[in-house]
Amino acid sequence: MANVVFRAASAVAGLAFTLLAVGFFAGWTWVEQLWPFILDETRLGQVFLSSIALAIAAPLVWVAVTGSVRSAAAGSVNLVVMFGAMTAYLLNQSGDRPELRAYALGTAAAAFIFVGAFVHSQRQPWLDERRMPTPLRVGFVGSAVALVLVAVQLISENPHIFPWPLASGSSVMYGLIFLGAAVYFVVGAIEARWASATGQLIGFLAYDLVLIVPFAQRFGTVPAEHRPSLIVYTAVLVVSGATAIWYLLLDPATRLGARPQLRGPEGARGAGPAVPVGGISSAHPFVLGWRRS
């Protein structure tokens, strides 16, 4: 029963973050007001916030659909770190801007919720026993290192680290977002499970798809001092997107719909072929997740 509730909550949270992604991208006023530094944001800043919201939403929806509750642990740690650090920063800045205390209360509540999500999810068994491919694991470690380096520069308010100018508050908050993402990759690499990596790659691909066209359009107008960061950032989007597409859609061993290596009586290692149920394998996480919820 607890997993049924967890999956339902993941679905609701995923839809909420999807709504935020659409709202930031479309410029809905009520959504923009949820960001404490929205008055300092450019159009690209709004698109960036949209990409982050969608990157959070995608793994949540994945967990809700497949029932792979254990794979939510890494993402939960990411959001605890991100929202917790944001809370500390907003409270620190609230002396000059008292209205930031309300935002800090919101981020603190979000951090608390995802602490609970982590505690529950990390106690659950893995439904899919497949290990993360070694090249992908190495890539996760490299991504974590790169994200930490960029996060430090953003928190230090390096004016040219991003493809467009950032105000002080946005620069620090973006840095904290990247810091949380780095933790996500570290935990994923430590767990080294394909089930965990799937959600991360889906989120990464969603992030890439939102940003790639606006970034490509930026090349015609980008100031010289921001061109190097735009080139590097765009290259990262292309490589990460290609990586996600390869493992999620093309690699026979890992692509979505490939038969997982299951645990337990319904899919023990060495078990015979899975029996199709309504066009979906009975060993598929979606089916197995509902049975075990």
C-alpha positions as CSV (number, residue, x, y, z in Angstrom):
1,M,0.0,0.0,0.0
2,A,2.8,2.4,0.8
3,N,4.3,2.0,-2.7
4,V,0.9,2.7,-4.2
5,V,0.8,6.0,-2.3
6,F,4.4,6.7,-3.3
7,R,3.7,6.2,-7.0
8,A,0.5,8.3,-6.8
9,A,2.5,11.1,-5.1
10,S,5.2,10.8,-7.7
11,A,2.7,11.1,-10.5
12,V,1.2,14.3,-8.8
13,A,4.6,15.8,-8.3
14,G,5.6,14.9,-11.8
15,L,2.6,16.6,-13.3
16,A,3.1,19.6,-11.0
17,F,6.7,20.1,-12.2
18,T,5.6,19.6,-15.8
19,L,3.1,22.4,-15.3
20,L,5.9,24.6,-14.0
21,A,8.0,23.7,-17.0
22,V,5.2,24.8,-19.4
23,G,4.5,27.9,-17.3
24,F,8.1,29.1,-17.3
25,F,8.5,28.5,-21.0
26,A,5.2,30.2,-21.8
27,G,5.8,33.1,-19.4
28,W,2.8,32.5,-17.2
29,T,2.8,35.2,-14.5
30,W,1.7,33.0,-11.6
31,V,4.4,30.5,-12.4
32,E,7.1,33.1,-12.8
33,Q,6.2,34.6,-9.4
34,L,7.3,31.3,-7.8
35,W,10.9,32.1,-8.7
36,P,12.3,34.6,-6.2
37,F,14.6,36.3,-8.7
38,I,12.2,36.4,-11.7
39,L,12.6,40.2,-12.1
40,D,16.3,39.6,-12.9
41,E,15.7,36.8,-15.5
42,T,16.0,37.1,-19.2
43,R,14.1,35.0,-21.7
44,L,16.8,32.4,-21.7
45,G,16.6,32.3,-17.9
46,Q,13.0,31.4,-18.2
47,V,13.8,28.7,-20.7
48,F,16.5,27.3,-18.4
49,L,14.1,27.2,-15.4
50,S,11.6,25.4,-17.7
51,S,14.3,22.8,-18.6
52,I,15.1,22.2,-14.9
53,A,11.4,21.7,-14.0
54,L,11.0,19.2,-16.8
55,A,14.2,17.4,-15.9
56,I,12.7,16.9,-12.4
57,A,9.3,16.0,-13.7
58,A,10.4,13.2,-16.1
59,P,12.0,10.8,-13.6
60,L,9.0,11.3,-11.2
61,V,6.6,10.3,-13.9
62,W,8.9,7.4,-14.8
63,V,8.8,6.1,-11.2
64,A,5.0,6.5,-11.1
65,V,4.5,4.6,-14.4
66,T,7.0,1.7,-13.8
67,G,6.8,1.3,-10.1
68,S,10.5,1.4,-9.8
69,V,10.3,3.0,-6.4
70,R,13.9,2.2,-5.4
71,S,15.2,4.2,-8.3
72,A,13.7,7.4,-6.8
73,A,16.4,7.5,-4.1
74,A,19.1,9.2,-6.1
75,G,16.7,11.9,-7.4
76,S,15.4,12.5,-3.9
77,V,18.9,13.1,-2.6
78,N,19.4,15.6,-5.5
79,L,16.3,17.5,-4.6
80,V,17.1,17.5,-0.8
81,V,20.5,19.0,-1.5
82,M,19.2,21.5,-4.0
83,F,16.2,22.7,-2.0
84,G,18.1,22.6,1.3
85,A,20.9,24.7,-0.1
86,M,18.4,27.1,-1.6
87,T,16.7,27.5,1.8
88,A,20.0,28.4,3.5
89,Y,20.8,31.0,0.7
90,L,17.4,32.6,0.7
91,L,17.4,32.9,4.5
92,N,20.8,34.5,4.3
93,Q,19.6,37.1,1.8
94,S,16.3,37.8,3.6
95,G,17.8,40.4,5.8
96,D,17.7,42.9,2.9
97,R,14.7,41.2,1.2
98,P,12.2,40.0,3.9
99,E,9.9,38.5,1.2
100,L,12.5,35.8,0.5
101,R,11.6,34.2,3.8
102,A,8.3,32.9,2.2
103,Y,10.4,31.4,-0.6
104,A,12.7,29.9,1.9
105,L,9.7,28.3,3.7
106,G,8.6,26.8,0.4
107,T,12.1,25.3,-0.5
108,A,12.4,24.0,3.1
109,A,9.1,22.2,2.8
110,A,10.2,20.7,-0.5
111,A,13.5,19.5,1.0
112,F,11.5,17.9,3.9
113,I,9.2,16.1,1.5
114,F,12.1,14.7,-0.5
115,V,13.8,13.5,2.7
116,G,10.8,11.4,3.3
117,A,10.8,10.2,-0.3
118,F,14.5,9.2,0.1
119,V,13.9,7.3,3.4
120,H,11.0,5.3,1.8
121,S,12.6,4.6,-1.6
122,Q,16.0,3.5,-0.4
123,R,14.4,0.8,1.7
124,Q,12.7,-0.8,-1.3
125,P,14.2,-3.7,-3.4
126,W,15.4,-3.2,-6.9
127,L,12.9,-4.6,-9.4
128,D,15.5,-4.6,-12.2
129,E,18.9,-6.2,-11.3
130,R,20.8,-4.9,-14.4
131,R,23.9,-3.0,-13.7
132,M,24.7,0.3,-15.2
133,P,26.9,0.0,-18.3
134,T,30.5,0.9,-17.3
135,P,30.9,3.6,-19.9
136,L,27.8,5.3,-18.6
137,R,29.0,5.0,-15.1
138,V,32.3,6.7,-16.0
139,G,30.2,9.4,-17.8
140,F,28.2,10.0,-14.6
141,V,31.4,10.5,-12.6
142,G,32.7,12.9,-15.3
143,S,29.4,14.8,-15.3
144,A,29.4,15.1,-11.6
145,V,32.9,16.6,-11.6
146,A,32.0,19.1,-14.4
147,L,28.8,20.1,-12.6
148,V,30.6,20.8,-9.4
149,L,33.2,23.0,-11.2
150,V,30.4,25.0,-12.9
151,A,28.4,25.2,-9.7
152,V,31.4,26.7,-7.9
153,Q,31.8,29.3,-10.7
154,L,28.1,30.2,-10.6
155,I,28.0,30.5,-6.8
156,S,31.2,32.7,-7.0
157,E,29.2,34.8,-9.6
158,N,31.6,34.4,-12.5
159,P,30.0,36.7,-15.1
160,H,30.9,34.6,-18.1
161,I,30.4,31.1,-17.0
162,F,26.9,30.9,-18.6
163,P,25.9,31.7,-22.2
164,W,24.0,34.9,-21.0
165,P,24.5,37.4,-18.2
166,L,23.2,36.4,-14.8
167,A,22.2,38.6,-11.9
168,S,23.7,37.8,-8.5
169,G,20.7,35.9,-7.1
170,S,20.1,33.8,-10.2
171,S,23.8,32.9,-10.5
172,V,23.9,31.5,-7.0
173,M,20.6,29.7,-7.3
174,Y,21.6,28.1,-10.7
175,G,24.8,27.0,-9.0
176,L,22.8,25.3,-6.3
177,I,20.7,23.5,-8.9
178,F,23.9,22.3,-10.6
179,L,25.3,21.2,-7.2
180,G,22.2,19.1,-6.6
181,A,22.5,17.6,-10.1
182,A,26.1,16.7,-9.3
183,V,25.0,14.7,-6.2
184,Y,22.4,13.0,-8.4
185,F,25.1,11.7,-10.7
186,V,27.4,10.7,-7.8
187,V,24.7,8.7,-6.1
188,G,23.7,7.1,-9.5
189,A,27.3,6.1,-10.1
190,I,27.6,4.6,-6.6
191,E,24.4,2.6,-7.0
192,A,25.5,1.6,-10.5
193,R,22.0,0.3,-11.4
194,W,20.4,0.6,-14.7
195,A,17.0,1.3,-13.1
196,S,18.4,4.4,-11.4
197,A,20.2,5.5,-14.6
198,T,17.0,5.2,-16.6
199,G,15.3,8.0,-14.7
200,Q,18.4,10.2,-14.8
201,L,18.8,9.8,-18.6
202,I,15.1,10.5,-19.2
203,G,15.4,13.7,-17.1
204,F,18.6,14.7,-18.9
205,L,17.0,14.2,-22.3
206,A,14.0,16.3,-21.3
207,Y,16.5,19.0,-20.2
208,D,18.4,18.8,-23.5
209,L,15.3,19.0,-25.6
210,V,14.0,22.2,-24.0
211,L,17.4,24.0,-24.3
212,I,18.9,22.9,-27.6
213,V,16.9,25.1,-30.0
214,P,17.1,28.3,-27.9
215,F,20.8,27.7,-27.5
216,A,21.3,27.2,-31.2
217,Q,19.3,30.4,-31.9
218,R,21.6,32.2,-29.4
219,F,24.7,31.8,-31.7
220,G,23.5,34.6,-33.9
221,T,23.4,37.2,-31.1
222,V,25.7,36.0,-28.4
223,P,28.3,38.6,-27.2
224,A,31.9,37.5,-27.7
225,E,32.5,37.1,-23.9
226,H,29.7,34.5,-23.7
227,R,30.4,32.6,-26.9
228,P,32.9,30.1,-25.4
229,S,30.4,29.1,-22.7
230,L,27.7,28.8,-25.3
231,I,29.8,26.5,-27.4
232,V,30.8,24.3,-24.5
233,Y,27.2,24.2,-23.1
234,T,25.7,23.3,-26.5
235,A,28.3,20.6,-27.1
236,V,27.4,19.1,-23.7
237,L,23.7,19.2,-24.7
238,V,24.4,17.3,-27.9
239,V,26.6,14.7,-26.3
240,S,24.3,14.1,-23.4
241,G,21.3,14.0,-25.6
242,A,23.0,11.5,-27.9
243,T,24.0,9.4,-24.9
244,A,20.5,9.3,-23.6
245,I,19.0,8.4,-26.9
246,W,21.5,5.6,-27.4
247,Y,20.9,3.9,-24.0
248,L,17.2,4.6,-23.8
249,L,16.2,3.9,-27.4
250,L,18.9,2.1,-29.4
251,D,21.1,-0.2,-27.2
252,P,19.4,-3.6,-27.2
253,A,20.5,-4.3,-23.7
254,T,19.1,-1.2,-22.1
255,R,16.5,0.4,-24.4
256,L,13.1,1.0,-23.0
257,G,11.0,-2.2,-23.3
258,A,14.0,-4.5,-23.2
259,R,13.5,-7.4,-20.8
260,P,14.9,-6.5,-17.3
261,Q,16.9,-8.9,-15.2
262,L,14.4,-9.4,-12.3
263,R,14.6,-10.5,-8.7
264,G,12.1,-12.6,-6.8
265,P,9.9,-15.5,-7.8
266,E,8.3,-13.7,-10.7
267,G,11.6,-13.0,-12.4
268,A,14.5,-14.8,-10.7
269,R,17.9,-14.9,-12.4
270,G,18.0,-17.7,-14.8
271,A,14.2,-17.8,-15.0
272,G,12.5,-18.8,-18.2
273,P,11.0,-16.4,-20.7
274,A,8.5,-13.8,-19.4
275,V,4.9,-14.4,-20.3
276,P,3.3,-11.5,-22.2
277,V,0.4,-9.9,-20.4
278,G,-1.8,-7.6,-22.6
279,G,1.1,-6.9,-24.9
280,I,3.5,-6.1,-22.0
281,S,5.8,-8.7,-20.6
282,S,4.8,-10.0,-17.2
283,A,8.4,-9.3,-16.2
284,H,8.2,-5.7,-17.2
285,P,8.6,-3.2,-14.2
286,F,5.2,-1.6,-15.0
287,V,3.4,-4.9,-14.5
288,L,5.6,-6.2,-11.7
289,G,5.5,-2.8,-9.8
290,W,1.7,-2.9,-9.6
291,R,1.8,-6.5,-8.4
292,R,4.2,-5.7,-5.6
293,S,2.7,-2.4,-4.5
